[in-house]
């Protein structure tokens, strides 16, 4: 993957040089969070089109292209401001085969066949919506495609408490438009994926962070 500063360059607004918030956010995120290296590695070798549900500012698209992965990518998020940032950054980086759109997962999911990513999304949905979103994501999978989930899991240890605190802080400062509602349990994931006939791998994705984040990769 390219250096964080190289990818972050696409998130600098040329008309407003002092506004470098997203530039520094991307640099910090790529340098400190094992999310994108983990997801990029999980998708390596899979050419199925990817739908990124809750894509934020579209950083996964840049990470995939930096890794040499040319799979078709579509990202959706209910935050129109983040989608605008994602589109502008993809245009500056001249990313091919990439599209972004606004979509509220509480009301709808895009039509898609292929791989699906759900990264740090489920804990912001109420329990019934989590069921619907995961069921719909599973239904989108085709043979050979992959479901890649990064999520904090329900746990009352120090990592779990830190995860909840930081997620609430992200909402308080306005980065996330909603606060965390319900952290899923590993047993719930295992049951849902097994009932769908998917082979699943669970592994901690803490890195050097204090969070209770896990990477879940399921294949059809």
C-alpha positions in Angstrom: 0.0 0.0 0.0 1.2 3.5 -0.7 2.4 5.7 2.1 -0.4 7.3 4.1 0.7 10.8 2.9 0.3 9.8 -0.8 -3.3 8.6 -0.4 -4.1 11.6 1.9 -3.1 14.0 -0.8 -6.3 13.2 -2.6 -8.3 14.5 0.4 -6.8 18.0 0.4 -9.2 20.6 -1.1 -7.0 22.6 -3.6 -9.3 25.6 -3.4 -9.0 25.8 0.4 -5.4 25.0 1.3 -5.9 25.7 5.1 -8.7 23.1 5.2 -6.6 20.0 5.6 -8.8 18.1 8.2 -9.4 15.1 6.0 -5.8 15.0 4.8 -4.6 14.6 8.4 -7.5 12.3 9.3 -6.5 10.0 6.5 -2.8 10.1 7.4 -3.6 9.3 11.0 -6.1 6.6 10.1 -3.8 4.7 7.7 -0.8 5.0 10.0 -2.5 3.8 13.2 -5.5 1.7 12.4 -5.0 -1.9 11.0 -8.4 -1.8 9.4 -7.4 -1.1 5.8 -4.4 -3.4 5.6 -6.6 -6.1 7.1 -9.5 -5.6 4.7 -7.2 -5.2 1.7 -5.5 -8.5 2.5 -8.9 -10.2 3.0 -10.1 -9.1 -0.5 -6.8 -9.9 -2.3 -7.3 -12.5 -5.0 -11.0 -11.8 -5.3 -12.2 -10.0 -8.4 -15.9 -9.8 -7.6 -17.5 -6.3 -7.6 -17.4 -4.8 -4.1 -20.2 -2.9 -2.3 -18.9 -0.9 0.7 -21.9 -0.3 2.9 -21.3 2.7 5.1 -18.2 3.8 3.1 -17.7 7.1 4.9 -15.2 9.2 2.8 -14.3 6.2 0.6 -10.9 5.5 1.9 -11.2 1.7 1.2 -11.3 2.5 -2.6 -8.0 4.3 -2.4 -6.5 1.5 -0.3 -7.6 -1.2 -2.8 -6.2 0.7 -5.8 -2.9 1.4 -3.9 -2.7 -2.4 -3.4 -3.1 -3.0 -7.1 -6.6 -4.4 -6.8 -8.8 -3.3 -9.7 -12.1 -4.8 -8.7 -15.2 -2.7 -9.4 -16.1 -0.7 -6.2 -19.3 1.1 -5.1 -19.6 2.9 -1.8 -22.7 4.1 -0.1 -23.3 6.1 3.1 -26.2 8.1 4.6 -23.9 11.1 5.3 -24.1 13.3 2.1 -21.2 15.4 3.3 -18.9 12.4 3.4 -20.1 11.1 0.1 -19.2 14.5 -1.4 -15.7 14.3 0.1 -15.4 10.7 -1.3 -16.4 11.7 -4.8 -14.0 14.7 -4.9 -11.1 12.6 -3.5 -11.7 9.8 -6.0 -11.7 12.3 -8.8 -8.5 13.9 -7.7 -6.8 10.5 -7.4 -8.3 9.5 -10.8 -9.6 6.2 -9.4 -11.2 4.1 -12.2 -14.2 1.8 -11.6 -15.3 3.6 -8.5 -18.7 5.1 -7.7 -20.3 6.7 -4.6 -23.9 7.4 -3.6 -26.0 8.5 -0.7 -28.0 5.7 0.9 -29.7 5.3 4.3 -29.2 1.6 5.3 -32.1 1.9 7.8 -34.5 2.3 4.8 -32.8 0.6 1.8 -29.9 -1.3 0.4 -28.6 -1.0 -3.2 -29.0 -3.8 -5.7 -25.7 -5.7 -5.9 -24.2 -9.1 -6.6 -20.6 -9.8 -5.5 -18.5 -9.0 -2.4 -19.7 -6.8 0.5 -17.8 -4.8 3.1 -19.4 -3.6 6.4 -16.7 -1.7 8.2 -17.5 -0.2 11.6 -21.2 0.1 10.7 -23.3 -2.4 12.5 -22.9 -0.9 16.0 -24.6 2.2 14.8 -27.7 0.3 13.8 -30.5 -0.9 16.1 -30.7 -4.7 16.6 -33.5 -5.3 14.1 -31.7 -3.2 11.4 -28.5 -5.1 12.1 -30.4 -8.3 11.2 -31.8 -6.9 8.0 -28.6 -5.4 6.8 -26.5 -8.5 7.5 -29.1 -10.7 5.9 -29.2 -8.5 2.8 -25.4 -8.4 2.6 -25.3 -12.2 2.8 -27.9 -12.5 0.0 -25.8 -10.3 -2.3 -22.9 -12.8 -2.2 -22.1 -14.9 -5.2 -19.9 -18.0 -5.3 -16.3 -16.9 -4.8 -17.2 -13.5 -3.4 -16.5 -12.4 0.2 -18.2 -10.7 3.1 -15.8 -8.6 5.0 -16.9 -7.1 8.4 -15.0 -5.0 10.9 -16.9 -4.5 14.1 -16.5 -3.9 17.7 -18.0 -6.9 19.6 -20.2 -6.8 22.7 -17.8 -7.3 25.6 -17.5 -5.6 29.0 -13.7 -5.8 29.2 -11.4 -2.7 29.0 -11.2 -2.8 25.2 -15.0 -3.0 24.9 -15.5 0.0 27.3 -12.9 2.0 25.3 -14.5 1.2 22.0 -17.9 2.4 23.3 -16.4 5.6 24.7 -14.6 6.5 21.5 -17.6 5.8 19.3 -19.7 8.0 21.5 -17.0 10.7 21.3 -17.0 10.5 17.5 -20.7 11.2 17.5 -20.3 14.1 20.0 -17.7 15.9 17.9 -19.8 15.4 14.7 -17.6 12.9 12.8 -20.4 10.3 13.1 -23.9 11.5 12.7 -25.3 8.9 15.1 -24.0 7.3 18.3 -23.4 3.6 18.8 -26.6 1.7 19.6 -25.9 -2.0 19.8 -22.7 -4.0 19.6 -23.2 -7.4 18.1 -22.0 -10.6 19.8 -19.6 -13.0 18.2 -22.2 -15.8 18.8 -24.7 -13.8 16.7 -22.3 -13.5 13.8 -21.4 -17.2 14.0 -25.1 -18.3 14.0 -26.1 -16.0 11.1 -23.1 -17.0 8.9 -23.4 -20.7 9.7 -27.1 -20.7 8.9 -26.3 -19.1 5.5 -23.8 -21.9 4.8 -20.8 -19.5 4.8 -17.3 -20.4 5.9 -16.2 -17.7 8.3 -13.0 -16.6 9.9 -12.8 -14.4 13.1 -9.7 -12.7 14.1 -8.9 -9.7 16.4 -8.0 -6.5 14.5 -6.7 -4.5 17.5 -3.3 -3.7 16.1 -1.8 -1.1 18.5 -5.1 0.4 19.3 -7.0 -0.1 22.6 -10.3 -1.1 20.8 -12.2 -4.3 20.7 -12.3 -4.5 16.9 -12.6 -7.8 15.0 -12.2 -8.8 11.4 -14.8 -11.3 10.1 -14.3 -12.7 6.6 -17.0 -15.1 5.2 -17.0 -16.8 1.8 -19.8 -18.4 -0.2 
